[in-house]
Amino acid sequence: MGEKCRDISQARFEDTGYSYTLSLIQGKHKMAILYCLMEYQPVRFNEMRRYLGGIADKTLSTNLKELERDGLVHRCEYPQVPPRVEYSLTDLGVSLMDVLDQLCVWGEGHRPGR
């Protein structure tokens, strides 16, 4: 079909942009967290936990910390009693939403029973 044959002998999956992107969003809940923030930001921790359903507090907390560390999510803590913390997407996180939105579009178009 006119495709060029490429030499795989020196290639490494870890060196690809695809691998880097997957490393940021891998796991059961990260894409759901990002989707939640895309649709409803800013979102408080308990709101997100209810939205995701069935996620343990520790799991959600760990995922949010990793997404924050990777620069996709911003955590804003307000100095009040009781403490209020809200999560939103960073500019980098927003830039990833085009990609995740296409996954959603594909899923809507190919979901069984549609």
Rosetta constraint file for C-alpha pairs under 8 A:
AtomPair CA 7 CA 11 HARMONIC 7.49 0.50
AtomPair CA 11 CA 15 HARMONIC 7.88 0.50
AtomPair CA 12 CA 16 HARMONIC 7.41 0.50
AtomPair CA 13 CA 19 HARMONIC 6.38 0.50
AtomPair CA 14 CA 19 HARMONIC 5.54 0.50
AtomPair CA 14 CA 20 HARMONIC 7.30 0.50
AtomPair CA 15 CA 19 HARMONIC 7.01 0.50
AtomPair CA 15 CA 20 HARMONIC 7.81 0.50
AtomPair CA 16 CA 20 HARMONIC 6.58 0.50
AtomPair CA 17 CA 21 HARMONIC 6.17 0.50
AtomPair CA 18 CA 22 HARMONIC 6.20 0.50
AtomPair CA 19 CA 23 HARMONIC 6.15 0.50
AtomPair CA 20 CA 24 HARMONIC 6.66 0.50
AtomPair CA 21 CA 25 HARMONIC 6.64 0.50
AtomPair CA 22 CA 26 HARMONIC 5.38 0.50
AtomPair CA 24 CA 67 HARMONIC 7.33 0.50
AtomPair CA 24 CA 70 HARMONIC 6.94 0.50
AtomPair CA 25 CA 30 HARMONIC 5.48 0.50
AtomPair CA 25 CA 31 HARMONIC 5.88 0.50
AtomPair CA 26 CA 30 HARMONIC 6.66 0.50
AtomPair CA 26 CA 31 HARMONIC 7.69 0.50
AtomPair CA 27 CA 31 HARMONIC 7.92 0.50
AtomPair CA 29 CA 33 HARMONIC 6.12 0.50
AtomPair CA 29 CA 60 HARMONIC 7.81 0.50
AtomPair CA 29 CA 63 HARMONIC 7.37 0.50
AtomPair CA 30 CA 34 HARMONIC 6.21 0.50
AtomPair CA 30 CA 63 HARMONIC 6.34 0.50
AtomPair CA 30 CA 64 HARMONIC 7.96 0.50
AtomPair CA 30 CA 67 HARMONIC 7.64 0.50
AtomPair CA 31 CA 35 HARMONIC 6.02 0.50
AtomPair CA 31 CA 100 HARMONIC 7.72 0.50
AtomPair CA 32 CA 36 HARMONIC 6.07 0.50
AtomPair CA 32 CA 52 HARMONIC 7.27 0.50
AtomPair CA 33 CA 37 HARMONIC 6.29 0.50
AtomPair CA 33 CA 48 HARMONIC 7.52 0.50
AtomPair CA 33 CA 52 HARMONIC 7.69 0.50
AtomPair CA 33 CA 64 HARMONIC 7.97 0.50
AtomPair CA 34 CA 38 HARMONIC 6.07 0.50
AtomPair CA 34 CA 89 HARMONIC 7.58 0.50
AtomPair CA 34 CA 93 HARMONIC 7.77 0.50
AtomPair CA 34 CA 97 HARMONIC 7.92 0.50
AtomPair CA 35 CA 39 HARMONIC 6.26 0.50
AtomPair CA 35 CA 97 HARMONIC 7.84 0.50
AtomPair CA 35 CA 100 HARMONIC 7.67 0.50
AtomPair CA 36 CA 40 HARMONIC 5.93 0.50
AtomPair CA 36 CA 41 HARMONIC 7.38 0.50
AtomPair CA 36 CA 48 HARMONIC 7.25 0.50
AtomPair CA 36 CA 51 HARMONIC 7.72 0.50
AtomPair CA 37 CA 41 HARMONIC 4.61 0.50
AtomPair CA 37 CA 42 HARMONIC 6.66 0.50
AtomPair CA 37 CA 43 HARMONIC 6.64 0.50
AtomPair CA 37 CA 87 HARMONIC 7.47 0.50
AtomPair CA 37 CA 88 HARMONIC 5.85 0.50
AtomPair CA 37 CA 89 HARMONIC 6.37 0.50
AtomPair CA 38 CA 89 HARMONIC 7.15 0.50
AtomPair CA 38 CA 94 HARMONIC 7.46 0.50
AtomPair CA 38 CA 97 HARMONIC 7.11 0.50
AtomPair CA 41 CA 87 HARMONIC 6.97 0.50
AtomPair CA 41 CA 88 HARMONIC 5.23 0.50
AtomPair CA 41 CA 89 HARMONIC 7.38 0.50
AtomPair CA 42 CA 86 HARMONIC 5.82 0.50
AtomPair CA 42 CA 87 HARMONIC 5.40 0.50
AtomPair CA 42 CA 88 HARMONIC 4.83 0.50
AtomPair CA 43 CA 47 HARMONIC 6.35 0.50
AtomPair CA 43 CA 48 HARMONIC 6.38 0.50
AtomPair CA 43 CA 86 HARMONIC 5.31 0.50
AtomPair CA 43 CA 87 HARMONIC 5.26 0.50
AtomPair CA 43 CA 88 HARMONIC 6.64 0.50
AtomPair CA 44 CA 48 HARMONIC 6.28 0.50
AtomPair CA 44 CA 84 HARMONIC 7.62 0.50
AtomPair CA 44 CA 85 HARMONIC 5.96 0.50
AtomPair CA 44 CA 86 HARMONIC 4.52 0.50
AtomPair CA 44 CA 87 HARMONIC 6.20 0.50
AtomPair CA 45 CA 49 HARMONIC 6.21 0.50
AtomPair CA 45 CA 85 HARMONIC 7.05 0.50
AtomPair CA 45 CA 86 HARMONIC 6.89 0.50
AtomPair CA 45 CA 87 HARMONIC 7.55 0.50
AtomPair CA 46 CA 50 HARMONIC 6.19 0.50
AtomPair CA 47 CA 51 HARMONIC 6.14 0.50
AtomPair CA 48 CA 52 HARMONIC 6.07 0.50
AtomPair CA 49 CA 53 HARMONIC 5.99 0.50
AtomPair CA 49 CA 54 HARMONIC 7.73 0.50
AtomPair CA 49 CA 55 HARMONIC 6.44 0.50
AtomPair CA 49 CA 56 HARMONIC 7.93 0.50
AtomPair CA 49 CA 57 HARMONIC 7.39 0.50
AtomPair CA 49 CA 60 HARMONIC 7.26 0.50
AtomPair CA 50 CA 54 HARMONIC 8.00 0.50
AtomPair CA 55 CA 59 HARMONIC 6.58 0.50
AtomPair CA 55 CA 60 HARMONIC 6.49 0.50
AtomPair CA 56 CA 60 HARMONIC 6.26 0.50
AtomPair CA 57 CA 61 HARMONIC 5.98 0.50
AtomPair CA 58 CA 62 HARMONIC 6.01 0.50
AtomPair CA 59 CA 63 HARMONIC 6.14 0.50
AtomPair CA 60 CA 64 HARMONIC 6.09 0.50
AtomPair CA 61 CA 65 HARMONIC 6.16 0.50
AtomPair CA 62 CA 66 HARMONIC 6.25 0.50
AtomPair CA 63 CA 67 HARMONIC 6.15 0.50
AtomPair CA 64 CA 68 HARMONIC 6.01 0.50
AtomPair CA 64 CA 73 HARMONIC 7.31 0.50
AtomPair CA 65 CA 69 HARMONIC 6.02 0.50
AtomPair CA 66 CA 70 HARMONIC 6.12 0.50
AtomPair CA 67 CA 71 HARMONIC 6.34 0.50
AtomPair CA 67 CA 72 HARMONIC 5.38 0.50
AtomPair CA 67 CA 73 HARMONIC 5.48 0.50
AtomPair CA 68 CA 72 HARMONIC 5.75 0.50
AtomPair CA 68 CA 73 HARMONIC 4.56 0.50
AtomPair CA 68 CA 74 HARMONIC 5.88 0.50
AtomPair CA 68 CA 75 HARMONIC 7.10 0.50
AtomPair CA 71 CA 90 HARMONIC 6.80 0.50
AtomPair CA 71 CA 92 HARMONIC 6.64 0.50
AtomPair CA 71 CA 93 HARMONIC 7.17 0.50
AtomPair CA 72 CA 89 HARMONIC 5.94 0.50
AtomPair CA 72 CA 90 HARMONIC 5.36 0.50
AtomPair CA 72 CA 91 HARMONIC 7.51 0.50
AtomPair CA 72 CA 92 HARMONIC 5.54 0.50
AtomPair CA 72 CA 93 HARMONIC 4.05 0.50
AtomPair CA 72 CA 94 HARMONIC 7.74 0.50
AtomPair CA 73 CA 87 HARMONIC 6.65 0.50
AtomPair CA 73 CA 88 HARMONIC 5.69 0.50
AtomPair CA 73 CA 89 HARMONIC 4.55 0.50
AtomPair CA 73 CA 90 HARMONIC 5.30 0.50
AtomPair CA 73 CA 93 HARMONIC 6.33 0.50
AtomPair CA 74 CA 87 HARMONIC 5.62 0.50
AtomPair CA 74 CA 88 HARMONIC 5.26 0.50
AtomPair CA 74 CA 89 HARMONIC 5.80 0.50
AtomPair CA 74 CA 90 HARMONIC 5.68 0.50
AtomPair CA 75 CA 85 HARMONIC 6.86 0.50
AtomPair CA 75 CA 86 HARMONIC 5.94 0.50
AtomPair CA 75 CA 87 HARMONIC 4.76 0.50
AtomPair CA 75 CA 88 HARMONIC 6.77 0.50
AtomPair CA 76 CA 85 HARMONIC 5.57 0.50
AtomPair CA 76 CA 86 HARMONIC 5.25 0.50
AtomPair CA 76 CA 87 HARMONIC 6.30 0.50
AtomPair CA 77 CA 83 HARMONIC 7.32 0.50
AtomPair CA 77 CA 84 HARMONIC 5.94 0.50
AtomPair CA 77 CA 85 HARMONIC 4.39 0.50
AtomPair CA 77 CA 86 HARMONIC 6.56 0.50
AtomPair CA 78 CA 83 HARMONIC 6.44 0.50
AtomPair CA 78 CA 84 HARMONIC 5.35 0.50
AtomPair CA 78 CA 85 HARMONIC 6.18 0.50
AtomPair CA 79 CA 83 HARMONIC 6.34 0.50
AtomPair CA 79 CA 84 HARMONIC 7.39 0.50
AtomPair CA 80 CA 84 HARMONIC 6.78 0.50
AtomPair CA 89 CA 93 HARMONIC 5.09 0.50
AtomPair CA 89 CA 94 HARMONIC 5.92 0.50
AtomPair CA 90 CA 94 HARMONIC 6.15 0.50
AtomPair CA 91 CA 95 HARMONIC 6.20 0.50
AtomPair CA 92 CA 96 HARMONIC 6.56 0.50
AtomPair CA 93 CA 97 HARMONIC 6.66 0.50
AtomPair CA 94 CA 98 HARMONIC 7.72 0.50
AtomPair CA 96 CA 100 HARMONIC 6.55 0.50
AtomPair CA 97 CA 101 HARMONIC 5.66 0.50
AtomPair CA 98 CA 102 HARMONIC 6.36 0.50
AtomPair CA 99 CA 103 HARMONIC 6.76 0.50
AtomPair CA 100 CA 104 HARMONIC 6.47 0.50
AtomPair CA 101 CA 105 HARMONIC 6.24 0.50
AtomPair CA 102 CA 106 HARMONIC 6.07 0.50
AtomPair CA 103 CA 107 HARMONIC 6.07 0.50
AtomPair CA 104 CA 108 HARMONIC 6.12 0.50
AtomPair CA 105 CA 109 HARMONIC 6.27 0.50
AtomPair CA 106 CA 110 HARMONIC 6.15 0.50
AtomPair CA 107 CA 111 HARMONIC 5.50 0.50
AtomPair CA 108 CA 114 HARMONIC 7.90 0.50
AtomPair CA 109 CA 114 HARMONIC 7.45 0.50
AtomPair CA 110 CA 114 HARMONIC 7.41 0.50
